[in-house]
């Protein structure tokens, strides 16, 4: 009788484990089928005797959309598809170097009339003064440090506005690296501080944990 109870208990344990195993399979199966479908398109081009690809990835519900520039030695991402490289995913290359390749590739795509322009409005703050537009855009990567991009658009050359984009890698209010444009870090820093002051006063920017970020909407 005692042996039988032990066998029954063991069977109960096996049964419980088996049901748990089936439940895990069901959950995994359900999660797999709940992932939104994505569409991927890519464009291959040559630049300075090297081959690169621009890959555009979008979810079926249009909630997520970003570009990647892929070369033999690096991969970088444009998270909001605004023609500006936001992050180096791997490889020994500067943001400025990746930006140069990316812009060349986008121009090649444009020549074939395959380029769709997006104007994202989320997570950005605009400050305008004397025909100069200052824009702070905040990024909050899932597996990385939040950072800001500061964009200066000088509209005084009406036909061809001058655009400068600089990165604040730590979102600490200090600009670190020029992505494109000719404005010096010193001059850009003064304008960045002007935009930050105005944004904080208006409640469009928030300051916490040593970081200054655009308020999420």
C-alpha positions in Angstrom: 0.0 0.0 0.0 2.8 2.3 0.9 4.6 1.5 -2.5 1.3 2.2 -4.3 1.0 5.6 -2.6 4.6 6.5 -3.7 3.8 5.5 -7.3 0.6 7.5 -7.2 2.5 10.5 -5.8 5.1 10.1 -8.5 2.5 10.0 -11.2 0.9 13.1 -9.8 4.3 14.9 -10.0 4.8 13.7 -13.6 1.3 14.7 -14.5 1.9 18.1 -13.0 5.2 18.5 -14.8 3.5 17.4 -18.1 0.7 19.9 -17.7 3.3 22.6 -16.9 5.2 21.6 -20.0 2.1 21.8 -22.2 1.2 25.2 -20.7 4.7 26.5 -21.6 4.3 25.2 -25.1 0.9 26.9 -25.4 2.2 30.2 -24.0 5.2 30.1 -26.4 3.0 29.2 -29.3 0.6 32.0 -28.4 3.4 34.6 -28.0 4.9 33.6 -31.3 1.7 34.1 -33.1 0.9 37.4 -31.3 4.1 39.1 -32.7 3.2 41.8 -35.2 4.2 41.0 -38.8 7.0 43.1 -40.3 7.9 44.1 -43.8 11.5 44.5 -44.8 12.8 46.2 -47.9 16.4 46.9 -48.8 18.6 48.8 -51.3 22.1 47.9 -52.2 24.7 50.4 -53.4 28.5 51.0 -53.8 30.4 53.7 -52.1 34.2 54.2 -52.2 34.6 50.7 -53.6 32.6 49.0 -50.8 29.1 47.6 -50.9 26.4 48.7 -48.5 22.7 48.1 -47.9 20.0 50.3 -46.5 17.4 48.1 -44.9 14.0 49.5 -44.0 11.9 47.6 -41.4 8.2 48.4 -40.6 5.6 46.6 -38.5 2.3 45.8 -40.1 0.5 48.1 -37.7 2.9 51.0 -38.5 3.8 51.5 -34.8 7.5 50.6 -35.4 9.6 51.7 -38.3 13.3 52.3 -38.7 16.2 52.1 -41.1 19.6 50.3 -40.9 22.7 51.0 -42.9 24.8 47.8 -43.2 28.4 47.5 -44.4 31.1 44.9 -44.2 32.5 46.5 -41.0 29.6 48.2 -39.3 25.9 48.5 -38.8 24.1 51.6 -37.8 20.4 52.6 -37.2 18.2 55.6 -38.0 15.5 54.9 -35.5 12.9 57.5 -36.7 13.7 57.5 -40.4 14.6 61.2 -40.5 17.7 60.7 -42.6 20.0 61.0 -39.6 22.0 58.1 -38.1 21.2 57.7 -34.4 23.3 54.8 -33.2 26.2 52.6 -34.2 25.0 49.0 -33.5 28.4 47.5 -34.0 31.7 48.2 -35.7 34.5 50.7 -35.4 33.1 53.7 -37.2 32.0 57.2 -36.1 28.5 58.5 -36.4 29.8 61.1 -38.9 31.3 58.5 -41.1 28.2 56.3 -41.1 26.1 59.4 -41.8 28.2 60.1 -44.9 27.6 56.6 -46.3 23.9 56.8 -45.3 23.3 60.1 -47.1 25.0 58.8 -50.3 22.8 55.7 -50.2 19.6 57.7 -49.6 20.5 59.9 -52.6 20.9 56.8 -54.7 17.5 55.5 -53.6 16.0 58.9 -54.4 17.3 58.8 -57.9 15.3 55.6 -58.4 12.2 57.3 -56.9 12.0 54.7 -54.2 12.4 57.0 -51.2 9.4 57.8 -49.0 10.0 60.8 -46.7 8.7 60.7 -43.1 8.4 63.7 -40.8 8.2 62.2 -37.2 6.8 64.5 -34.6 7.1 62.5 -31.5 9.6 63.1 -28.7 10.9 66.4 -30.1 10.9 70.0 -28.9 11.1 73.0 -31.3 12.4 76.4 -30.5 12.5 79.2 -33.2 14.3 82.5 -33.1 15.3 84.8 -35.9 14.8 82.3 -38.8 16.8 79.7 -36.9 15.0 76.6 -35.8 16.4 74.6 -32.9 15.1 71.1 -32.4 15.8 68.6 -29.6 14.9 65.1 -30.2 15.2 62.4 -27.5 15.7 58.7 -27.9 15.2 56.1 -25.3 16.6 52.8 -26.7 15.2 49.6 -24.9 18.7 48.3 -24.2 20.8 51.5 -24.1 21.4 54.9 -22.6 18.9 57.7 -23.5 20.4 60.3 -25.7 19.5 63.5 -27.6 20.0 64.8 -31.0 20.2 68.6 -31.5 19.3 70.0 -34.9 20.0 73.5 -36.0 18.2 74.7 -39.2 19.3 78.1 -40.5 16.5 79.2 -42.8 18.2 82.5 -43.8 19.6 80.9 -47.0 16.0 80.5 -48.1 16.6 78.2 -51.1 19.1 75.9 -49.3 18.7 76.0 -45.5 21.8 75.0 -43.6 21.3 72.0 -41.3 23.6 70.9 -38.5 22.9 67.8 -36.3 24.9 67.1 -33.1 24.6 64.3 -30.6 24.4 64.6 -26.8 25.3 61.0 -26.0 24.3 61.1 -22.4 21.4 63.5 -22.6 23.3 65.5 -19.9 23.1 68.9 -21.7 26.6 68.7 -23.2 27.0 68.1 -26.9 29.5 65.5 -27.9 29.7 64.7 -31.7 28.8 66.5 -34.9 26.9 64.3 -37.3 26.5 66.8 -40.1 26.9 70.5 -40.7 29.6 73.2 -40.2 28.6 74.8 -36.9 31.3 74.3 -34.3 30.5 72.5 -31.1 31.1 75.7 -29.1 28.5 77.7 -31.0 26.1 74.8 -31.1 26.4 74.3 -27.3 25.3 77.9 -26.7 22.2 77.4 -28.8 21.6 74.0 -27.2 21.6 75.6 -23.7 19.2 78.3 -25.0 16.8 75.6 -26.3 17.1 73.6 -23.1 16.3 76.7 -20.9 13.2 77.5 -23.0 12.0 73.9 -23.1 12.3 73.5 -19.3 10.4 76.7 -18.7 7.6 75.6 -21.0 7.5 72.1 -19.5 8.3 70.5 -22.8 11.6 69.1 -21.4 12.1 67.3 -18.2 15.2 67.0 -16.0 15.8 63.9 -13.9 18.6 61.6 -12.9 21.1 63.9 -14.5 19.4 63.8 -17.9 17.4 66.4 -19.8 14.9 64.8 -22.2 11.9 65.7 -24.2 8.7 65.0 -22.2 7.0 61.9 -23.5 3.6 62.5 -25.1 
